[in-house]
């Protein structure tokens, strides 16, 4: 058996990553973020580059691509060490799978991969180049370590097997009382309803009496789920909730 050191090329060793950009999104917390990118196409966000990388020349030619790959860090899921197996939420959290057979954030290297749609580029904004994207599944402030163009003929494999994670077939029916929906800015309503329809709850929770709270775009949205119906119960500024927690 070959020694592992034989597989190392010249200059190989530990790699130190540094963010090239940060995500700006409607999600200040992990709860409610779509489990995969592209599930809620109406979700918009911005990629703001770190000062060192605010060079418009680094984006030359990117405008010709419709979608991007983002390589990012699970900044809110840090833990010491790693485990060879994890409990995927898709399987109800009751069955273990190998960590490299899942997209669990608890990995030897806590890196995520997302495909997003490029909606616009502002090369001369006060913050330097800013990319507007849609369909992202990233929390606000998430560090982005690299950006690559999505190339359809190379990256799309329609014949690929889905393993134990086939695309969900259905979504929840969202009942959003008009008087509560009016409290949501018009530009955020479609995205919020999309997020709710994909059932933000952990897969192992199904108590119809439980009141859940979702932080989204400066709001606190509270809801219950019974059967295939999600009902919004309360909508208010998130700042009020934070003030109550401090008391």
C-alpha positions in Angstrom: 0.0 0.0 0.0 1.4 3.4 -1.0 2.4 5.8 1.7 0.0 8.8 1.8 2.9 11.1 1.5 3.5 9.7 -2.0 0.2 11.4 -3.1 1.4 14.9 -2.2 2.6 17.0 -5.1 5.1 19.9 -4.9 4.1 22.5 -2.4 1.3 20.5 -1.0 0.2 21.0 2.6 -2.4 22.8 4.6 -4.3 25.6 2.9 -5.4 28.7 4.6 -8.6 30.1 3.1 -9.7 33.7 3.4 -13.1 35.1 2.4 -13.2 37.0 -0.9 -16.7 38.2 -0.2 -19.7 38.1 2.2 -23.3 37.3 1.6 -26.0 39.9 2.3 -29.4 38.1 2.7 -32.8 38.3 4.4 -31.8 35.6 6.9 -30.1 36.7 10.1 -30.4 33.2 11.5 -30.1 29.6 10.2 -33.7 28.7 10.8 -35.9 28.9 7.7 -33.0 29.0 5.1 -33.9 26.7 2.2 -32.2 23.4 2.5 -30.8 23.7 -1.1 -30.0 26.6 -3.4 -32.5 27.3 -6.1 -35.6 26.0 -4.2 -36.9 29.5 -3.8 -36.0 31.5 -6.9 -37.5 34.7 -5.6 -35.0 34.9 -2.8 -32.5 37.7 -3.6 -29.3 38.6 -2.0 -26.1 40.5 -2.6 -22.4 39.4 -2.7 -20.2 42.2 -1.3 -16.5 41.7 -1.8 -13.9 42.2 0.9 -11.8 45.3 0.5 -8.8 43.4 -0.8 -10.8 41.9 -3.7 -12.8 45.0 -4.8 -11.2 45.1 -8.2 -13.7 45.2 -11.1 -11.1 43.5 -13.3 -11.6 40.3 -11.3 -15.1 40.1 -12.7 -14.4 40.8 -16.3 -16.4 38.3 -18.5 -18.7 37.2 -15.6 -21.6 39.1 -17.1 -21.9 36.5 -19.9 -22.9 33.8 -17.4 -26.4 33.4 -16.0 -25.5 31.3 -13.0 -22.6 31.0 -10.5 -21.1 28.5 -8.1 -20.5 29.8 -4.6 -18.0 28.1 -2.4 -18.7 29.3 1.2 -18.2 28.5 4.8 -20.7 27.1 7.4 -19.8 30.0 9.7 -22.6 29.3 12.2 -22.0 25.5 12.5 -18.5 25.3 14.0 -17.6 22.4 16.2 -14.4 20.7 17.3 -13.4 17.5 15.5 -15.6 15.6 13.0 -17.6 12.4 12.8 -17.5 9.8 10.0 -21.3 9.6 10.1 -24.1 12.1 10.5 -27.9 12.1 10.8 -29.3 13.7 7.6 -32.5 15.7 8.3 -33.9 14.3 5.0 -34.0 10.9 6.8 -35.7 12.3 9.9 -32.5 12.5 11.9 -32.9 8.8 12.8 -30.5 7.2 10.3 -26.8 7.6 10.0 -25.0 8.2 6.7 -21.3 8.8 5.8 -20.5 12.4 6.1 -19.2 12.5 2.5 -22.5 11.1 1.3 -24.3 14.1 2.7 -24.3 17.9 2.6 -24.2 18.2 6.4 -22.4 21.3 7.7 -20.5 19.2 10.2 -17.6 18.2 8.0 -13.8 18.0 8.3 -13.7 21.2 6.3 -17.0 23.2 6.8 -17.5 24.2 3.2 -20.7 24.6 1.3 -21.5 24.7 -2.4 -24.4 26.6 -3.9 -25.6 27.4 -7.4 -27.3 30.8 -7.7 -28.6 32.9 -10.6 -26.7 36.1 -11.4 -29.3 38.9 -11.6 -27.0 41.9 -11.8 -23.6 43.5 -11.3 -22.8 46.9 -9.9 -19.2 47.4 -10.6 -18.9 51.0 -9.3 -21.0 51.0 -6.1 -19.7 52.7 -2.9 -18.9 49.2 -1.6 -17.0 48.2 -4.8 -18.3 45.5 -7.1 -21.6 44.0 -5.8 -23.3 41.1 -7.3 -27.1 40.6 -7.0 -28.1 36.9 -7.0 -31.3 34.9 -6.6 -32.0 31.4 -5.2 -29.3 31.5 -2.6 -29.4 29.4 0.6 -27.0 31.5 2.7 -27.3 33.3 6.0 -26.5 37.0 6.2 -22.8 37.5 6.6 -21.8 34.1 5.3 -18.1 34.1 4.1 -17.7 33.3 0.4 -14.3 31.8 -0.4 -14.6 31.5 -4.2 -17.0 32.3 -7.1 -17.0 30.3 -10.3 -19.2 30.5 -13.4 -21.7 27.7 -13.9 -21.1 26.1 -17.3 -24.2 24.1 -18.4 -22.6 21.5 -20.6 -20.0 20.7 -18.0 -22.0 21.1 -14.8 -25.4 19.7 -15.7 -25.9 16.0 -15.5 -29.6 15.1 -16.0 -28.8 11.4 -15.7 -27.3 11.7 -12.3 -28.7 9.5 -9.5 -30.2 11.2 -6.5 -29.3 8.7 -3.8 -31.4 9.1 -0.7 -32.1 12.8 -1.4 -34.5 13.1 -4.3 -36.1 16.4 -5.0 -39.1 17.0 -2.7 -42.3 16.5 -4.6 -44.6 18.8 -2.7 -44.8 22.0 -0.7 -47.0 23.2 2.0 -50.1 25.3 1.4 -49.5 28.7 3.0 -52.4 30.5 4.6 -51.3 34.1 5.1 -54.0 36.4 6.5 -54.2 39.6 4.3 -53.8 41.9 7.4 -50.5 40.1 8.3 -49.3 40.0 4.7 -49.6 43.8 4.5 -46.9 44.1 7.2 -44.4 42.5 4.8 -42.8 44.8 2.2 -44.3 44.0 -1.3 -40.9 43.1 -2.7 -40.4 40.4 0.0 -43.8 38.8 0.0 -43.2 36.2 -2.8 -39.9 35.1 -1.4 -41.3 34.8 2.1 -44.2 32.7 1.0 -41.8 30.5 -1.0 -39.6 30.0 2.1 -42.6 29.1 4.2 -44.0 26.7 1.6 -40.9 24.6 1.7 -41.6 23.8 5.4 -38.8 25.5 7.5 -39.3 23.1 10.4 -36.8 20.3 11.2 -38.0 17.1 9.7 -38.4 15.4 13.1 -40.9 18.1 14.4 -44.6 17.7 13.6 -46.5 19.1 16.6 -49.4 21.1 15.1 -49.7 23.1 18.4 -46.1 24.4 18.3 -45.6 28.0 17.3 -42.5 28.6 15.2 -40.7 31.9 14.7 -38.8 32.7 11.5 -36.6 35.8 11.2 -36.8 37.2 7.7 -35.9 40.6 6.3 -36.1 42.4 9.6 -39.4 40.7 10.6 -40.4 38.0 13.0 -42.9 35.7 11.3 -44.7 33.2 13.6 -46.6 30.2 12.2 -48.0 26.8 12.9 -48.2 23.7 10.7 -51.0 21.2 10.6 -51.0 18.5 8.0 -50.1 20.1 4.7 -51.1 23.6 5.7 -48.9 26.3 7.2 -50.8 29.2 8.8 -49.1 32.5 9.6 -50.1 33.7 13.1 -48.1 36.8 13.7 -45.8 39.2 11.9 -43.9 42.0 13.6 -40.5 43.8 13.6 -37.7 41.5 14.7 -36.3 44.3 16.8 -39.3 44.0 19.2 -38.5 40.4 19.8 -34.8 41.1 20.5 -35.9 43.8 23.0 -38.2 41.4 24.8 -35.4 38.8 25.1 -33.2 41.4 26.8 -35.8 42.2 29.5 
